[in-house]
Amino acid sequence: MSIADTHLPTAIDQLLVNGWSLDEQQRWLAKDFSFATFADAMVFMQRVAFDAERLDHHPDWSNSYKSVKIRLTTHVKRGLTDKDVALAIVIDNVFSQQR
């Protein structure tokens, strides 16, 4: 599925309300997460990694001290798909449970 699919725009709109951003070409979802400590950031990344493996969809991400930057896209489709939306929702859930 691609961003043109009927349910994706609605799902993406909800993600945008929750702090995700969409690049101009609508190929990437991105969000920055901040934590109290470096260890908290690492725990978050580990939890997301297990969910990403389960979903067979992996984020492009980076960590710098107490922050994690995440970008989601489906490289094979050269854009956003339902896999990106599903992982973004999981990531938000992991973050909210950790707070």
C-alpha positions as CSV (number, residue, x, y, z in Angstrom):
1,M,0.0,0.0,0.0
2,S,1.1,3.6,-0.6
3,I,0.2,7.0,0.8
4,A,-2.5,7.2,-1.9
5,D,-4.5,4.4,-0.3
6,T,-7.7,5.6,1.3
7,H,-6.9,4.9,5.0
8,L,-3.3,6.2,5.0
9,P,-4.0,9.9,4.8
10,T,-6.3,9.7,7.9
11,A,-3.8,7.7,9.8
12,I,-1.0,10.0,8.8
13,D,-3.0,13.0,9.9
14,Q,-3.4,11.5,13.4
15,L,0.4,10.9,13.5
16,L,1.0,14.6,12.6
17,V,-1.2,15.6,15.5
18,N,0.9,13.5,17.7
19,G,4.2,15.2,16.7
20,W,5.3,13.3,13.7
21,S,6.3,15.4,10.6
22,L,6.0,14.5,6.9
23,D,8.6,15.6,4.4
24,E,7.5,17.7,1.3
25,Q,7.6,14.7,-1.0
26,Q,5.5,12.6,1.5
27,R,8.2,9.9,1.6
28,W,9.2,10.1,5.2
29,L,7.6,10.3,8.6
30,A,10.0,11.8,11.2
31,K,9.9,12.5,15.0
32,D,12.4,13.4,17.6
33,F,12.2,11.9,21.1
34,S,13.8,13.3,24.3
35,F,14.6,11.4,27.4
36,A,15.8,12.2,31.0
37,T,18.9,10.1,30.6
38,F,21.1,8.3,28.0
39,A,20.0,5.0,29.5
40,D,16.3,5.9,29.0
41,A,17.0,6.6,25.4
42,M,18.8,3.2,25.0
43,V,15.9,1.3,26.7
44,F,13.5,3.0,24.3
45,M,15.5,2.0,21.3
46,Q,15.8,-1.6,22.5
47,R,12.0,-1.8,23.0
48,V,11.3,-0.3,19.6
49,A,13.9,-2.7,18.1
50,F,12.0,-5.8,19.3
51,D,8.7,-4.4,17.9
52,A,10.3,-3.5,14.6
53,E,11.6,-7.1,14.3
54,R,8.1,-8.4,15.1
55,L,6.6,-6.1,12.4
56,D,9.5,-6.8,10.0
57,H,9.9,-3.1,9.4
58,H,12.9,-1.2,10.7
59,P,13.4,2.6,11.4
60,D,16.2,4.8,10.2
61,W,17.3,6.3,13.5
62,S,20.1,7.9,15.4
63,N,20.8,8.6,19.0
64,S,22.7,11.5,20.5
65,Y,23.0,11.4,24.3
66,K,19.4,11.8,25.6
67,S,17.6,12.1,22.2
68,V,16.5,9.7,19.5
69,K,15.7,10.8,16.0
70,I,13.5,8.5,13.9
71,R,12.6,8.5,10.2
72,L,10.2,6.0,8.7
73,T,9.8,5.0,5.0
74,T,9.4,1.9,3.0
75,H,12.5,1.9,0.9
76,V,11.2,-0.8,-1.6
77,K,8.1,1.4,-2.3
78,R,10.1,4.6,-2.2
79,G,7.6,6.2,0.1
80,L,5.2,5.7,2.9
81,T,3.1,2.6,3.4
82,D,0.9,1.0,6.1
83,K,4.0,-0.5,7.6
84,D,5.4,3.0,8.4
85,V,2.1,4.0,10.0
86,A,1.9,0.8,12.0
87,L,5.5,1.2,13.3
88,A,4.9,4.9,14.1
89,I,1.9,4.0,16.2
90,V,3.9,1.3,18.0
91,I,6.8,3.7,18.6
92,D,4.4,6.3,20.1
93,N,3.0,3.6,22.4
94,V,6.4,2.5,23.5
95,F,7.3,6.1,24.3
96,S,4.1,6.8,26.2
97,Q,4.6,3.6,28.3
98,Q,8.1,4.6,29.2
99,R,7.3,8.1,30.4
